[in-house]
C-alpha cells in the first residue's frame, strides 16, 4: 500500500463496512454453500477508465477471511478497458461472495474519481495549471477520495483544517477584513504555514496581494474578473480559480495565467465506475 493510503488509516472504515453489510453473517450464501465449498471469481470492468483501489480489495478480504486469495491483474493508475479482468479472487465461496459488494463499493467510487480526474487533467495537459481537489469528500472517505484524485493525475490540496491556512469568506467577515485575518494568522503562527486567501471580488484580490498572501483563490468569478485579477496580482502570489468548475468552464479559462483549478465535484458528485464480480467456477 502506498504512503498516501496507509492501511491503519482505512482499517476502521473497512471494519465499519463489513459490520454494516455482513453483521451476523451472509444468510443467503450460508444457506446455499457448505463450509468446504470454494469458488473462483473475477472483477471485470464494464467501461474504459482509470483503475483505482487495488489495495482495498486485498484488505477487505484479509479482514473477512484470510483464506481468500486475491491476485491483481491491474494496478492503480492503469487504463482499463471494457470486459478487462482487473482482479481474480479464490477461496471459500461464502467469503468470496460476502466481500463482493464491500470491495466493489470501494473500487467503484475510487475508480470513478480517478477516471473523472484523468479526463479533466487531459484538458489542461498543455498548460502549467494543476488540478486540485477540495475537502468536499464523503465523510470518512477523505484519504481514499484524495488518493483516487492523485491516482488520476490530480494534485491534493490540504487534507483538512490542520495542515494549511485557508482564509475563506466567513473568516474574512468575522475578522472584519482580509488584512486583519492574515495578520492574526501571522501573529499566531509566523511563517509556519502557507496562507491562502479566498477572494470574492477585485477589492479583496487587491487586499490579499498587498498583504502578501501566498495563494489567492478567485472564487466564482467570471472570465473578465479573473483576467483583471491576474493582472492585479501580477505574479505576487500563486493563483487558484474555483467555483462551479466543470469541463466546459475549464475549456474557457485554461488559457489564463493561473496556477491551479480546484474542483469540488471530483469527490462530491462521483459517478461510480462500472465494475462487477463474476463467479467462473
C-alpha positions in Angstrom: 0.0 0.0 0.0 1.3 3.5 -0.8 2.4 6.1 1.7 -0.7 8.1 0.8 -3.1 5.3 1.8 -1.7 3.5 4.9 -3.7 0.5 6.0 -4.1 1.9 9.5 -5.9 4.9 8.1 -8.6 2.8 6.3 -8.9 -0.3 8.6 -11.6 1.3 10.7 -13.6 2.2 7.5 -13.3 -1.4 6.2 -14.4 -2.8 9.6 -17.4 -0.4 9.5 -18.3 -1.6 6.0 -18.1 -5.2 7.0 -20.2 -4.6 10.1 -23.0 -2.8 8.2 -23.1 -5.3 5.3 -22.4 -8.7 6.9 -23.2 -8.2 10.6 -24.1 -11.6 11.8 -23.5 -13.4 8.5 -24.4 -13.6 4.8 -27.6 -15.6 5.4 -28.2 -16.3 1.7 -24.7 -17.7 1.0 -24.6 -19.6 4.3 -27.9 -21.3 3.3 -26.7 -22.3 -0.2 -23.0 -23.2 0.3 -21.2 -25.7 2.6 -18.2 -24.8 4.7 -15.8 -26.7 2.3 -17.2 -25.1 -0.9 -14.7 -23.0 -2.8 -15.0 -20.7 -5.9 -13.0 -18.6 -8.2 -14.2 -15.1 -9.3 -13.1 -12.2 -11.4 -13.7 -8.5 -11.0 -14.4 -7.2 -14.5 -14.5 -3.7 -15.9 -17.6 -2.7 -17.9 -16.1 0.5 -19.3 -12.8 2.2 -20.1 -11.1 4.4 -17.5 -8.5 4.6 -14.7 -8.4 1.8 -12.2 -8.0 2.6 -8.5 -8.4 0.8 -5.2 -6.4 -2.5 -5.7 -5.2 -2.5 -2.1 -8.8 -2.1 -0.8 -9.8 -5.4 -2.4 -7.0 -7.2 -0.8 -7.5 -5.7 2.6 -11.3 -6.3 2.5 -10.7 -10.0 2.0 -7.9 -10.2 4.5 -10.3 -8.9 7.1 -13.2 -11.1 6.1 -11.3 -14.4 5.6 -7.5 -14.8 5.3 -8.0 -18.0 3.3 -9.2 -15.9 0.3 -6.6 -15.3 -2.3 -6.6 -12.0 -4.3 -4.5 -11.6 -7.4 -4.3 -8.2 -9.1 -4.3 -8.0 -12.9 -4.4 -4.2 -13.0 -2.5 -1.7 -10.8 -3.7 1.7 -9.6 -3.4 4.2 -12.3 -3.7 1.7 -15.2 -6.1 2.4 -18.0 -8.5 -0.5 -18.1 -10.9 -1.4 -20.9 -14.4 -2.8 -21.2 -14.5 -6.6 -20.3 -11.0 -6.5 -18.8 -10.3 -8.6 -15.7 -8.7 -6.4 -13.1 -8.6 -8.9 -10.2 -9.1 -12.6 -9.6 -10.3 -14.0 -6.3 -10.3 -17.6 -5.0 -11.4 -19.1 -1.7 -14.3 -20.3 0.4 -17.4 -19.4 -1.6 -19.3 -17.8 1.3 -16.4 -15.5 2.0 -15.8 -14.6 -1.7 -19.5 -13.7 -2.1 -19.7 -11.9 1.3 -16.9 -9.5 0.3 -18.2 -8.8 -3.2 -20.3 -5.6 -2.5 -17.9 -4.2 0.1 -14.9 -4.5 -2.3 -16.9 -3.2 -5.3 -18.2 -0.2 -3.3 -14.7 0.9 -2.6 -13.2 0.4 -6.0 -16.2 1.7 -8.0 -16.0 5.0 -6.1 -12.3 5.3 -6.3 -12.0 4.4 -10.0 -14.8 6.8 -10.8 -12.9 9.6 -9.1 -9.6 8.7 -10.8 -11.3 8.5 -14.2 -13.0 11.8 -13.9 -9.8 13.4 -12.6 -7.8 12.0 -15.5 -10.3 13.3 -18.0 -10.1 16.8 -16.5 -6.3 16.7 -16.3 -6.2 15.9 -20.1 -8.0 19.2 -20.7 -5.1 21.2 -19.2 -2.2 19.0 -20.2 -0.6 21.6 -22.4 -0.7 24.3 -19.7 1.1 24.9 -16.4 -2.2 24.6 -14.4 -2.6 21.9 -11.8 -5.9 20.4 -10.9 -6.7 20.4 -7.2 -9.3 18.5 -5.1 -11.1 20.0 -2.1 -12.4 19.0 1.3 -15.8 18.2 -0.3 -15.3 14.4 0.3 -17.6 11.7 1.5 -17.3 11.7 5.4 -14.8 9.0 6.4 -13.5 8.5 2.9 -11.3 11.5 2.6 -8.0 9.7 2.4 -9.4 7.3 -0.2 -11.1 10.1 -2.2 -7.9 12.1 -2.3 -5.8 9.1 -3.1 -8.0 8.5 -6.1 -7.6 12.1 -7.3 -3.8 11.7 -7.1 -4.1 8.3 -9.0 -6.0 10.1 -11.7 -3.2 12.7 -12.1 -4.6 15.5 -9.9 -2.9 17.2 -7.0 -4.1 17.1 -3.4 -5.0 20.3 -1.8 -5.0 20.5 2.0 -6.1 17.3 3.7 -8.0 19.1 6.4 -8.2 22.2 8.5 -4.9 21.3 10.3 -2.3 21.3 7.5 -2.7 24.6 5.7 -4.2 28.0 6.4 -7.1 29.0 4.1 -8.9 32.2 4.9 -12.4 31.9 3.5 -15.3 34.3 3.2 -16.7 33.6 6.7 -13.2 34.1 8.2 -13.0 37.5 6.5 -16.5 38.6 7.5 -15.9 37.5 11.2 -12.4 39.1 11.3 -13.5 42.3 9.6 -11.2 42.3 6.6 -8.7 40.3 4.6 -5.7 42.1 6.1 -6.9 41.7 9.7 -7.4 37.9 9.2 -4.0 37.5 7.5 -2.2 39.5 10.3 -3.9 37.5 13.0 -2.7 34.2 11.4 0.8 35.6 11.2 0.7 36.7 14.8 -0.3 33.2 15.8 1.9 31.1 13.6 4.6 33.3 12.0 5.7 31.7 8.7 4.9 28.2 9.7 2.0 27.8 7.2 1.3 28.8 3.6 -1.6 31.3 3.7 -4.3 31.1 1.0 -7.0 33.8 0.8 -10.3 33.3 -0.9 -11.3 36.5 -2.8 -14.8 37.1 -3.9 -14.2 40.3 -5.7 -11.4 42.5 -7.1 -11.1 44.6 -3.9 -10.4 41.5 -1.9 -7.9 40.4 -4.6 -6.0 43.8 -4.2 -6.0 43.5 -0.4 -4.8 39.9 -0.4 -2.0 40.7 -2.8 -1.0 43.8 -0.8 -0.8 41.9 2.5 1.3 39.2 0.9 -0.9 36.1 0.7 0.9 33.1 -0.7 -2.1 31.9 -2.8 -5.1 33.9 -3.8 -8.3 31.9 -4.8 -10.6 33.6 -7.3 -13.9 32.3 -6.1 -16.9 32.2 -8.5 -15.6 35.0 -10.7 -16.5 35.4 -14.4 -13.7 35.4 -17.0 -13.4 39.3 -17.2 -13.0 39.4 -13.4 -10.4 36.6 -13.5 -8.5 38.4 -16.2 -8.4 41.6 -14.2 -7.4 39.7 -11.0 -4.5 38.0 -12.8 -3.3 41.5 -13.8 -3.7 42.9 -10.3 -1.8 40.0 -8.6 1.0 40.4 -11.2 2.9 37.3 -10.0 2.9 38.4 -6.4 1.1 35.2 -5.4 0.0 31.9 -6.8 -3.5 32.0 -8.3 -6.2 29.4 -7.8 -9.6 29.6 -9.6 -12.6 27.8 -8.1 -16.4 27.7 -8.1 -18.7 25.5 -10.1 -15.9 24.3 -12.3 -16.7 21.7 -15.0 -15.3 20.6 -18.3 -16.9 23.4 -20.3 -15.8 26.1 -18.0 -12.2 24.8 -17.8 -12.0 24.8 -21.6 -13.0 28.5 -21.5 -10.4 29.6 -18.9 -7.5 27.2 -19.4 -5.5 29.9 -21.3 -5.5 32.2 -18.3 -2.2 32.6 -16.4 -3.2 30.8 -13.3 -1.6 28.1 -11.3 -4.5 25.9 -10.0 -8.0 25.0 -10.8 -9.9 23.4 -7.9 -13.0 21.2 -8.3 -15.2 20.0 -5.5 -17.2 17.9 -7.9 -14.3 15.5 -8.3 -15.2 14.0 -5.0 -18.7 15.3 -4.0 -20.5 14.2 -7.2 -18.9 10.9 -8.0 -20.2 8.7 -10.8 -19.3 5.1 -9.9 -17.1 3.2 -12.3 -18.8 0.2 -13.7 -17.1 -2.9 -12.3 -18.7 -6.3 -11.4 -17.7 -9.6 -9.9 -18.4 -12.8 -11.8 -18.0 -16.3 -10.4 -16.5 -18.5 -13.0 -16.2 -21.9 -11.2 
